[in-house]
Amino acid sequence: MKDTVIKFDNVSKIYKLYSSTRKRLLAIFFKNIKYKKKKAVDEVSFEIKRGDSVALFGKNGAGKSTTIKAILNIIKNDSGTISVFGMDHIANERKIKQRIAAVFDENPFNDVLNAKEINAIMRRIYSKWEPHTFMNYLERF
């Protein structure tokens, strides 16, 4: 029997969509700012076992990126539970992130940071980070 690597159990995420950046900012301080709700993930459940190959397919807005970001604890789910390697994805976030990798379609770092600064930050985050390998990849690609 294969071990469960990721368990996504009844997870939902609803985004608040404001009509402007100004209203989004005001909503931090005032509760009466109007917004629309967008269900990105609605009571989704699945398990990924060790050795499984998985692909997420769907139209734009179907919840693929939201699902990945929820697993990585980049965004908070509104309901349900997520476990990775049998551990709660929030309580054990650092331990989990030492064992996984993700590649995004957008740069998650501020445009102000250069490669050397990103390398220095990653060395502090990941115990097995290899700064020379990182710099070699930058030169190759």
Disulfide bonds with the S-S distance in Angstrom:
none
